[in-house]
Amino acid sequence: QTLLPRIVFDRDILQIKVLATMGAWESALDLYAYGQNVVVGGSLNSLKDLVISKIDTLHLGDNFQGFAGKFDDVDEYINAALVGDDMFIDASNDQRIEGVGRMLQGLVTYLYALGELQNASANCGVDPLFNSLSSWDMGAAYLMGSIKANIDEYHSDDFGQTLFALANEMCDYFGTCVSSGKAHASESLIDDLNTGKELLKAKSCTELSLLLEEDITPTILVPLIQGMLHYAVENEELSSSSESGSLAAGDALSRAIIPVMNAIDSDKSMQIMTNMKFEKGGSKPVEDGAERVFADVAAMIDGLKVDCYDIGDHASVVRSICEFQENSNGSENPSPGAGFVSLAGGDYISGTDVSNEAKIALDVKDMQSKDNIDAMRTVYKNGGNSLSSDDQPQSLATLSTTSFPRMSEDPMYNYFRYTFRSIGQDEEGERLGVFDDEPVEQYGDTLVTDLMELNQIEVVKEAPIVTNVWMTVTHHLYEAVRECQSMYVSGADGFNLDGDSFTDEDNVYYIERDLDLAAAYYIGEGQLKGDKNSGFLLYNLAEKIAPEFNQDTGGVSQVNKKIMDLMNGIKSDIIDQGLCMTSLSDGYLEFRSRVNSIIRTMTIPLVQKFIWHMFITKDSDFVELYGLSILPQIKVCDPSVYEYILEKVVFDDFSFETADDILRALQGSYSCMGITCNDVGELNGRQDGCSDDISATLRGYEITDQTLLPRI
């Protein structure tokens, strides 16, 4: 069961693809390099960590040793796709996204799954048994991943990022789906993996080795072969100048299977590689035709120990692999400022003057004092109390309407854009990039405006806080991280990431300024420490809801205490110590980690308010508002739960009879939002049985070593 926290590696893959889809390539690269979801021994593990591990630590024989060399080659491929360099220099966004996604799905998960399974087999019969079982579990986890259908009616295999999902995707094209809708290869794999575990326990090592060599390994190859063949069919109709992502998808998947084929027939393998190669503006894709690729694969199918019937028949190719087999046999720097602002009664002291920005709280105060929508709309749109960092008038509305491109590289903002774009296009039939007839970039303003049109006075009083203000806080936290990274990467050479010269004083100011701005927008003017009767922004929201969940002990809510401790700690432990200014320290990584913790903690009051309104007020409009405030985070890590809650609280009128079911679904996604049952607490008077025990079962395969879970 120790494996459980590690199995969420596929969330990183999904979120990288989401960020890339939204054009946030720098954030996608950062997530690939430093990770987001996999925590091992208290530290984040990244996909890059996985990729750059040496192949010779895995028992994979000579196929990849001689052909692909070190995993550094794969890392270079993924980096090129994320940066838009080398073979991806003229590639479309779809091609870069497919290159990254299919490479991680095909080659990386395949190699590490097979390596762990072979490691377990090599150590069969060696005590302690736990070690070999742990490796076997980890191999299964790399094949299956953590994203699965938690809600029966919402199958999330379409959202999966591993070979298991690839098999289920390809079975439709090759007619190899079984009655459950899943691939025959997937069902066989689960049975064989469970059999293998029992053989390990019984120390039946010869049988285990035979099972791995003759059954499991060939089954793993099936979706890779199907994927490569499918894209050969797709791509033979395209030109080299095509923007289609399928060109890069075929290239990436072929790189997983060609080294294995190379050990069987190097000439045919090289011919396949030439046909599948992605080369924008170069030779015609699949120049020899898809049937040539099918024929070459068929000639090597026996050597791969794959049954041609397991590959199936592609609907667009006249002959099957079996038939082919038979045939083959006959900007400017601002000056550092001055001014200290005390926020939350001295709980946070800014090092820069953020008094103007903190006055956005007074706009909320003015809105909440109005008794009609028209008056509230005037305050919301026009403001009147606050100035932005460049001394321009700002309002609660402009926090959202001017968010793009300022927030274009912010991960959380892109998760929200992605979600509301999906709602607009997939659920409401609007054109791409539109939500409720407005640009998706200003989704927050659209939500508030819609509520005003519905004359929802009480809901409107809170809506700008949990949409526009919440995202503004996250933006300044991300900006502070980027400024720290700029110094961390450039270090002592005197240049930032854009090549501009900097001084220590300038850059420390930038970092501290954005952290101060995050605090100003989170706390606001007029807030006293731990006081739910003063203040108007997110700090106040956390104080008000905390008593309902028994989290107000010690005079300050647990949420606000943690956030203030984290913000103050970033100042004292990292900024003041100059740890962003040298790559010799882990300053940037620690800074990034603490900012992620702040954002996760900021999510807790939103979850609490969602639960409270479901069970106490039963107000469907409040339930919908707070549902939409957390659903984008769930969409990018637990899509089936997202679909379920979206239907129950947004597209259906919320019904109290469904509240218990919704809560259970939500609690199952706490881990993917980076929070726990203890963080949220129990609503007064309820014993909801929330547990942070993560399921140790992957699609019918039971995990033995749950310490491995953060890595999967």
C-alpha positions in Angstrom: 0.0 0.0 0.0 3.0 2.3 0.3 3.0 2.5 -3.5 -0.3 4.4 -3.6 1.0 8.0 -3.4 3.3 7.3 -6.3 0.8 6.1 -8.9 -0.4 9.6 -9.8 2.4 10.2 -12.3 -0.2 10.2 -15.0 -1.8 13.3 -13.5 1.5 15.1 -14.4 1.1 13.9 -18.0 -2.5 15.0 -18.3 -1.7 18.4 -16.7 1.3 19.0 -19.0 -1.0 18.3 -22.0 -3.6 20.7 -20.6 -1.1 23.5 -20.1 0.3 22.9 -23.6 -3.2 22.9 -25.0 -3.8 26.3 -23.5 -0.5 27.6 -24.8 1.3 27.7 -21.4 4.4 26.0 -22.7 6.7 27.4 -20.1 4.5 26.1 -17.3 4.2 22.7 -19.1 8.0 22.5 -19.3 8.3 23.5 -15.6 5.8 20.8 -14.6 7.7 18.2 -16.6 11.0 19.2 -15.1 10.0 19.6 -11.5 6.7 17.7 -11.1 3.4 18.5 -9.4 1.6 15.4 -8.1 4.1 12.7 -7.3 5.6 13.0 -3.7 8.2 10.6 -2.5 9.8 10.9 0.9 8.4 14.4 1.2 9.8 15.6 -2.1 8.3 16.1 -5.6 9.3 13.6 -8.2 9.0 14.7 -11.8 8.5 12.9 -15.2 12.0 14.2 -16.1 13.4 12.4 -13.1 11.8 9.2 -14.5 13.0 9.9 -18.0 16.7 10.6 -17.3 17.2 7.5 -15.1 19.7 5.2 -16.8 18.3 2.4 -19.0 20.9 0.0 -17.6 19.2 0.2 -14.2 16.3 -1.7 -15.8 16.7 -5.3 -17.0 15.8 -4.6 -20.6 18.6 -6.4 -22.4 20.5 -4.9 -25.4 17.5 -3.8 -27.5 17.5 -0.2 -26.2 21.1 -0.1 -25.1 22.5 -0.2 -28.5 19.7 1.4 -30.4 18.5 4.3 -28.2 21.4 4.8 -25.9 20.6 6.6 -22.7 17.2 8.0 -21.7 18.8 11.5 -22.3 17.7 11.1 -25.9 14.1 10.8 -24.8 14.5 13.8 -22.5 15.9 15.8 -25.5 12.9 14.8 -27.6 10.4 15.8 -24.9 12.2 19.1 -24.2 12.3 19.8 -28.0 8.5 19.4 -28.2 7.9 21.5 -25.2 10.2 24.3 -26.3 9.5 24.0 -30.0 13.0 23.3 -31.0 14.9 20.8 -33.3 12.5 18.6 -35.1 9.6 20.6 -33.6 10.9 24.0 -34.6 8.2 24.5 -37.2 5.6 22.1 -35.7 2.1 23.1 -34.9 0.9 23.1 -31.3 -1.1 19.9 -31.9 2.1 18.2 -33.1 4.1 19.3 -30.1 1.4 18.2 -27.7 1.1 14.8 -29.4 4.8 14.4 -29.4 5.1 15.0 -25.7 2.0 13.0 -24.8 2.6 9.9 -26.9 6.3 9.8 -26.0 5.4 9.7 -22.3 2.5 7.3 -22.8 4.3 5.0 -25.2 8.0 4.8 -24.6 8.4 6.0 -21.0 5.5 4.1 -19.3 6.3 1.0 -21.4 10.0 0.9 -20.6 9.6 1.5 -16.9 6.7 -0.9 -16.5 8.6 -3.6 -18.3 11.8 -2.8 -16.3 10.0 -3.1 -13.0 8.3 -6.3 -13.9 11.6 -7.8 -15.1 13.3 -6.6 -11.9 10.7 -8.4 -9.9 11.2 -11.6 -11.9 15.0 -11.3 -11.5 14.6 -11.1 -7.7 12.0 -13.9 -7.5 12.7 -16.2 -4.5 15.1 -13.7 -2.9 14.1 -12.5 0.5 12.5 -10.3 1.5 9.6 -11.1 -0.7 8.2 -7.6 -0.2 10.9 -6.1 -2.5 10.0 -8.2 -5.5 6.2 -7.7 -4.9 6.8 -4.0 -4.7 8.6 -4.0 -8.1 5.8 -6.0 -9.6 3.2 -3.6 -8.2 5.1 -0.7 -9.6 5.3 -2.3 -13.0 1.5 -2.8 -13.0 1.0 0.8 -11.9 3.1 2.2 -14.7 1.0 0.3 -17.2 -2.4 1.3 -15.7 -1.9 4.7 -14.0 -4.2 6.3 -11.5 -6.9 8.0 -13.7 -9.7 5.6 -13.8 -13.5 5.5 -13.7 -14.4 6.3 -10.1 -18.0 7.0 -11.2 -19.5 4.1 -13.0 -21.4 6.0 -15.6 -18.4 8.1 -16.6 -15.7 5.9 -18.0 -12.5 7.9 -17.9 -10.3 5.5 -20.0 -10.5 8.3 -22.6 -8.7 10.5 -20.2 -6.0 7.9 -19.3 -2.3 8.6 -20.1 -0.8 5.1 -20.0 -0.5 2.0 -22.2 -3.7 0.6 -20.6 -5.6 3.7 -22.0 -3.8 3.4 -25.4 -5.0 -0.2 -25.7 -8.6 0.8 -25.0 -8.3 3.7 -27.4 -6.9 1.5 -30.2 -9.2 -1.4 -29.8 -12.0 0.5 -31.6 -9.9 0.9 -34.7 -8.8 -2.8 -34.8 -12.0 -4.5 -33.6 -10.3 -5.9 -30.5 -12.6 -4.5 -27.8 -14.5 -7.0 -25.6 -18.0 -6.7 -24.2 -16.9 -4.4 -21.4 -15.8 -1.9 -24.0 -12.2 -2.3 -23.0 -9.4 -3.9 -25.1 -8.8 -7.6 -25.0 -5.2 -6.8 -24.4 -6.2 -4.8 -21.2 -8.3 -7.6 -19.8 -5.6 -10.2 -20.5 -3.0 -8.0 -18.9 -4.9 -7.7 -15.7 -5.3 -11.5 -15.5 -1.7 -12.1 -16.2 -0.4 -9.5 -13.7 -2.5 -11.0 -10.9 -1.3 -14.5 -11.9 2.3 -13.2 -11.8 1.9 -11.9 -8.3 0.7 -15.3 -7.1 3.7 -16.9 -8.7 6.0 -14.4 -7.0 4.4 -15.3 -3.6 4.8 -19.0 -4.3 8.4 -18.5 -5.5 7.5 -20.2 -8.7 10.2 -18.4 -10.5 10.5 -20.4 -13.7 6.8 -20.1 -14.3 6.9 -16.4 -13.6 9.8 -15.8 -16.0 7.9 -17.8 -18.7 4.7 -15.8 -18.1 6.5 -12.5 -18.4 8.4 -13.5 -21.5 5.6 -15.4 -23.4 2.5 -13.6 -22.3 2.9 -10.2 -20.5 5.6 -8.7 -22.7 3.9 -9.5 -26.0 0.6 -8.2 -24.6 2.3 -4.9 -23.6 3.5 -4.5 -27.2 0.0 -4.9 -28.8 -1.2 -1.3 -28.2 2.1 0.1 -29.3 2.0 -1.8 -32.5 -1.7 -0.9 -33.0 -0.9 2.8 -32.4 1.9 2.9 -34.8 -0.1 1.1 -37.5 -3.1 3.3 -37.0 -1.1 6.5 -37.4 0.5 5.0 -40.5 -3.0 4.8 -42.0 -3.8 8.3 -40.9 -0.6 9.9 -42.0 -0.2 8.4 -45.5 -3.0 10.8 -46.6 -1.2 13.8 -45.2 1.6 16.1 -46.6 4.7 17.0 -44.7 3.4 20.5 -44.3 0.3 19.3 -42.5 -0.5 20.7 -39.0 -2.0 17.4 -37.9 -0.9 16.1 -34.5 -1.1 12.5 -35.9 2.3 13.0 -37.6 4.1 13.5 -34.3 1.9 10.8 -32.6 3.0 8.2 -35.1 6.6 9.2 -34.8 6.6 9.1 -30.9 4.8 5.7 -30.7 7.1 4.2 -33.4 10.1 5.1 -31.2 8.8 2.8 -28.5 8.5 -0.3 -30.7 11.2 0.1 -33.4 14.1 -0.7 -31.0 12.5 -4.0 -30.2 11.9 -4.8 -33.9 15.5 -3.8 -34.7 16.7 -6.8 -32.8 14.6 -9.0 -35.2 15.2 -7.4 -38.5 17.2 -4.2 -38.7 16.5 -3.4 -42.4 12.7 -3.6 -42.0 12.9 -1.6 -38.7 14.8 1.1 -40.4 12.3 1.2 -43.2 9.4 1.6 -40.7 11.3 4.3 -38.9 11.8 6.2 -42.2 8.1 6.0 -43.0 7.0 7.0 -39.5 9.5 9.8 -39.0 8.1 13.3 -38.3 9.8 15.8 -40.4 7.9 19.1 -40.9 8.4 20.1 -44.5 10.5 17.1 -45.4 9.7 13.8 -47.1 6.1 12.8 -47.6 4.8 11.0 -44.5 4.6 7.2 -44.8 6.1 7.6 -48.3 6.0 3.8 -49.0 2.3 3.6 -47.9 0.6 2.2 -44.8 0.4 -1.3 -46.4 4.2 -1.4 -46.5 4.4 -0.6 -42.8 1.8 -3.3 -42.1 3.7 -5.8 -44.2 7.0 -5.0 -42.5 5.4 -5.5 -39.0 3.8 -8.7 -40.1 7.2 -10.1 -41.2 8.5 -9.6 -37.6 5.4 -10.5 -35.6 6.5 -14.0 -34.7 9.8 -12.7 -33.5 7.9 -10.3 -31.2 5.9 -13.3 -29.9 2.8 -11.4 -30.6 -0.3 -13.3 -32.0 -1.4 -11.5 -35.2 -5.0 -12.0 -34.1 -4.4 -9.9 -31.0 -3.5 -7.0 -33.3 -6.8 -7.3 -35.1 -8.0 -5.8 -38.4 -7.8 -2.1 -39.1 -11.0 -0.9 -40.7 -9.1 1.2 -43.3 -6.7 -1.5 -44.5 -7.9 -4.3 -46.8 -5.7 -7.0 -45.4 -5.1 -7.9 -41.7 -1.7 -8.4 -40.1 -2.4 -12.1 -40.2 -3.0 -11.9 -43.9 0.2 -9.8 -44.4 2.0 -12.4 -42.3 0.8 -15.3 -44.4 1.9 -13.4 -47.6 5.3 -12.7 -46.2 5.8 -16.3 -45.2 5.3 -17.9 -48.9 10.6 44.7 -20.7 11.7 47.9 -18.6 12.8 47.4 -14.9 10.8 49.3 -12.2 12.8 51.0 -9.4 12.6 49.2 -6.1 10.0 50.8 -3.9 9.6 51.4 -0.3 6.8 51.3 2.2 5.5 48.7 4.7 1.9 47.7 4.9 0.5 45.8 7.9 -2.1 43.2 6.9 -4.4 41.1 9.1 -3.4 43.0 12.2 0.3 42.5 11.6 0.1 38.8 10.7 1.8 39.8 7.4 4.0 42.8 7.0 4.7 43.7 3.4 8.1 45.0 2.3 6.6 47.0 -0.5 3.7 49.4 -0.7 0.6 47.4 -1.6 -1.9 49.7 0.1 -3.7 50.6 -3.2 -4.1 46.9 -4.2 -5.4 46.0 -0.7 -8.2 48.5 -1.1 -9.9 46.2 -3.6 -11.5 44.9 -0.4 -13.4 48.2 -0.1 -15.0 47.5 -3.5 -16.3 44.2 -2.1 -17.5 46.1 1.0 -19.3 48.6 -1.2 -20.9 45.9 -3.3 -22.1 44.0 -0.2 -23.7 47.2 1.2 -26.0 47.6 -1.9 -29.5 46.2 -2.0 -30.0 46.1 -5.7 -28.2 44.5 -8.7 -27.8 47.7 -10.7 -25.9 49.5 -7.8 -23.8 46.4 -7.3 -23.0 46.2 -11.0 -21.7 49.8 -11.0 -19.3 49.1 -8.2 -18.2 45.8 -9.7 -17.5 47.3 -13.1 -16.1 50.7 -12.2 -14.5 50.2 -8.8 -13.4 53.4 -7.2 -11.2 52.4 -4.3 -8.2 50.6 -5.7 -5.3 51.2 -8.1 -3.3 48.5 -9.8 0.5 48.1 -9.6 0.9 50.5 -12.5 -1.3 53.1 -10.8 -4.2 52.5 -13.1 -7.8 52.4 -11.7 -8.9 48.8 -11.3 -12.1 47.1 -10.3 -13.2 43.6 -9.4 -14.3 43.2 -13.0 -10.9 44.2 -14.5 -9.1 41.5 -12.4 -10.8 39.1 -14.8 -11.3 41.1 -18.0 -7.6 42.0 -18.2 -6.3 38.6 -17.0 -5.0 37.5 -20.4 -2.2 37.6 -21.4 -0.9 38.4 -17.9 -1.9 35.0 -16.6 -1.2 33.1 -19.8 1.5 30.9 -18.2 -0.2 30.4 -14.9 -1.1 26.7 -14.5 -4.2 27.2 -12.4 -5.6 29.9 -14.8 -5.0 27.5 -17.7 -6.8 24.7 -15.9 -9.8 27.0 -15.5 -9.6 28.3 -19.1 -9.5 24.7 -20.3 -12.5 23.7 -18.2 -14.7 26.6 -19.1 -13.7 26.2 -22.8 -14.8 22.6 -22.5 -18.1 23.6 -20.9 -18.7 26.1 -23.6 -17.8 24.0 -26.6 -18.6 20.4 -25.5 -21.6 21.0 -23.2 -23.2 24.2 -24.6 -22.3 24.0 -28.3 -20.5 27.3 -28.4 -17.5 27.9 -30.7 -14.0 27.2 -29.5 -12.7 29.7 -26.9 -16.1 31.0 -25.9 -18.0 30.5 -22.6 -21.5 32.0 -22.3 -20.9 34.2 -25.5 -17.8 35.7 -23.9 -14.0 35.0 -24.3 -13.1 32.1 -22.0 -10.2 34.1 -20.7 -12.6 36.2 -18.7 -14.6 33.3 -17.4 -14.7 34.9 -13.9 -16.3 38.1 -15.1 -18.8 36.0 -17.2 -19.9 34.0 -14.1 -20.4 37.1 -12.0 -22.3 38.9 -14.8 -24.5 35.9 -15.4 -25.4 35.9 -11.7 -26.3 39.5 -11.9 -28.6 38.9 -14.9 -30.3 36.3 -12.7 -30.7 38.9 -9.9 -28.9 36.6 -7.4 -27.9 39.4 -5.0 -26.6 37.2 -2.2 -24.5 35.0 -4.5 -23.1 38.0 -6.3 -21.7 39.3 -3.0 -19.3 36.4 -2.9 -18.8 35.5 -6.5 -16.1 38.0 -7.4 -14.1 36.9 -4.4 -14.0 33.2 -5.2 -13.5 33.8 -9.0 -11.6 37.0 -9.9 -9.8 37.7 -6.6 -8.9 34.0 -5.9 -7.2 33.7 -9.3 -5.5 37.1 -8.9 -3.8 35.8 -5.7 -2.6 32.7 -7.5 -1.3 34.8 -10.4 1.0 36.9 -8.1 2.2 33.7 -6.4 3.2 32.3 -9.7 4.8 35.5 -10.7 6.9 35.5 -7.6 8.0 31.9 -8.4 8.9 32.9 -11.9 11.0 35.8 -10.7 12.8 33.5 -8.3 13.4 31.0 -11.1 14.8 33.8 -13.3 17.5 34.5 -10.7 17.9 30.8 -9.9 18.6 29.8 -13.5 20.8 32.8 -14.4 22.6 32.9 -11.0 25.7 35.0 -10.8 26.1 35.7 -14.5 24.1 38.9 -14.1 21.4 38.2 -16.7 17.8 37.0 -16.3 16.0 34.5 -18.6 15.2 37.2 -21.1 18.8 38.2 -21.4 18.4 41.5 -19.6 20.9 42.6 -17.0 19.7 42.7 -13.4 20.9 43.7 -10.0 20.2 41.7 -6.8 18.2 44.6 -5.5 16.0 44.8 -8.5 15.2 41.1 -8.6 14.7 40.7 -4.9 12.2 43.6 -5.1 10.3 41.8 -7.9 10.0 38.6 -5.9 9.0 40.3 -2.7 6.6 42.6 -4.6 4.6 39.8 -6.1 4.4 37.9 -2.8 3.2 41.1 -1.1 0.6 41.6 -3.8 -0.6 38.0 -3.3 -1.0 38.7 0.4 -2.7 42.1 -0.3 -5.4 40.5 -2.6 -5.8 37.6 -0.2 -6.2 39.6 3.0 -7.3 43.1 1.9 -7.7 46.3 3.9 -9.6 46.3 7.1 -9.0 42.7 8.1 -8.0 42.0 11.7 -6.1 38.8 12.6 -8.4 35.8 13.1 -11.5 38.0 13.0 -14.5 36.8 11.0 -16.4 40.1 11.6 -13.8 42.3 9.8 -12.4 42.2 6.3 -14.0 41.3 3.0 -11.7 39.0 1.0 -10.5 35.4 1.0 -8.9 35.6 4.5 -12.4 36.7 5.9 -14.1 33.9 3.9 -11.8 31.3 5.5 -12.4 32.7 9.0 -16.2 32.6 8.5 -16.4 29.0 7.3 -13.8 27.5 9.6 -16.1 27.2 12.7 -18.6 25.2 10.7 -15.8 22.6 10.3 -14.3 22.9 13.8 -11.2 24.5 12.4 -11.1 27.8 14.3 -9.1 26.7 17.4 -6.3 29.0 18.5 -7.9 32.3 17.5 -7.1 31.9 13.7 -8.6 29.4 11.2 -6.3 26.6 10.3 -6.3 27.7 6.7 -5.2 31.3 7.4 -2.6 30.2 9.9 -1.0 27.9 7.4 -1.1 30.4 4.6 0.4 33.2 6.7 3.1 30.8 8.0 3.9 29.8 4.4 4.1 33.4 3.1 6.1 34.6 6.0 8.4 31.6 5.7 9.1 32.3 2.1 10.2 35.7 3.0 12.4 34.8 6.0 13.8 31.4 4.7 14.2 32.1 1.0 14.0 35.7 -0.1 15.8 37.2 2.8 18.5 34.5 2.6 19.1 35.2 -1.1 18.4 31.6 -2.0 16.8 32.5 -5.3 20.1 34.1 -6.5 22.1 30.9 -6.7 21.6 27.6 -8.5 23.8 26.0 -5.8 20.8 26.0 -3.4 17.3 24.5 -3.6 15.8 27.9 -3.1 13.7 28.0 -6.2 12.4 24.5 -5.7 11.5 25.2 -2.1 9.9 28.5 -3.2 7.8 26.6 -5.8 6.8 23.9 -3.4 5.6 26.4 -0.8 3.6 28.4 -3.3 1.9 25.2 -4.5 1.1 24.5 -0.8 -0.5 28.0 -0.5 -2.6 27.4 -3.5 -3.8 24.0 -2.3 -4.6 25.5 1.1 -6.6 28.3 -0.6 -8.8 25.6 -2.2 -9.9 24.3 1.2 -12.4 27.1 2.1 -14.0 26.7 -1.4 -14.5 23.0 -0.8 -15.9 23.8 2.7 -18.3 26.4 1.3 -19.5 23.9 -1.4 -20.2 21.3 1.3 -21.8 23.7 3.7 -24.2 25.0 1.0 -25.1 21.5 -0.1 -26.1 20.4 3.4 -27.1 23.6 5.2 -28.5 26.3 2.9 -29.3 23.8 0.1 -29.1 26.9 -2.2 -28.5 25.6 -5.7 -27.0 28.8 -7.0 -24.4 28.9 -4.2 -23.8 25.2 -4.7 -23.2 25.8 -8.4 -20.9 28.8 -7.8 -18.7 26.9 -5.4 -18.8 23.8 -7.5 -17.5 25.8 -10.5 -14.8 27.2 -8.2 -13.2 23.8 -7.6 -14.2 21.7 -10.6 -11.4 22.9 -12.9 -8.9 21.4 -10.5 -10.7 18.1 -10.5 -11.1 18.0 -14.3 -7.3 17.8 -14.8 -6.7 15.0 -12.4 -10.0 13.0 -11.9 -12.1 13.6 -15.0 -14.8 11.1 -14.2 -15.6 12.8 -10.8 -15.6 16.2 -12.6 -18.1 15.0 -15.1 -20.4 13.6 -12.4 -20.3 16.7 -10.2 -20.7 19.0 -13.2 -23.9 17.2 -14.2 -25.3 17.1 -10.7 -24.7 20.7 -9.6 -24.4 22.7 -12.9 -26.5 21.1 -15.7 -29.1 19.5 -13.4 -30.8 21.6 -10.7 -29.0 20.6 -7.5 -31.1 18.2 -5.3 -30.4 17.7 -1.7 -31.1 14.0 -2.2 -27.9 13.7 -4.2 -25.7 15.6 -1.6 -24.3 12.5 0.1 -23.3 10.9 -3.2 -21.7 14.1 -4.4 -19.8 14.5 -1.2 -18.4 10.9 -1.5 -17.3 11.6 -5.0 -15.7 14.9 -4.0 -13.9 13.3 -1.1 -12.4 10.7 -3.5 -10.8 13.6 -5.4 -9.3 15.4 -2.3 -5.9 13.8 -3.0 -5.9 15.1 -6.6 -6.4 18.6 -5.3 -3.6 18.1 -2.9 -5.8 18.3 0.2 -6.9 15.8 2.8 -10.0 14.9 4.9 -8.3 16.4 7.9 -7.6 19.6 6.0 -11.3 20.0 5.2 -12.7 18.7 8.4 -16.2 17.5 9.1 -19.3 19.7 8.8 -20.8 20.3 12.3 -23.2 17.6 13.2 -22.1 15.2 10.5 -19.9 12.1 10.6 -19.3 11.6 6.9 -16.7 8.9 7.2 -14.1 10.7 5.1 -10.9 8.7 4.8 -7.6 9.6 3.2 -6.8 6.0 2.4 -6.2 5.9 -1.3 -7.6 2.8 -3.1 -4.9 0.3 -3.6 -6.6 -1.3 -6.5 -5.8 -0.4 -10.1 -8.6 -1.6 -12.5 -8.8 -5.0 -10.7 -5.1 -5.3 -9.9 -4.4 -5.0 -6.2 -1.3 -3.0 -5.1 0.8 -4.7 -2.4 3.3 -2.0 -1.6 1.4 1.3 -1.1 4.5 3.3 -0.4 5.0 3.3 -4.2 1.6 5.1 -4.8 3.1 8.7 -5.1 5.2 7.5 -8.0 2.5 6.1 -10.2 
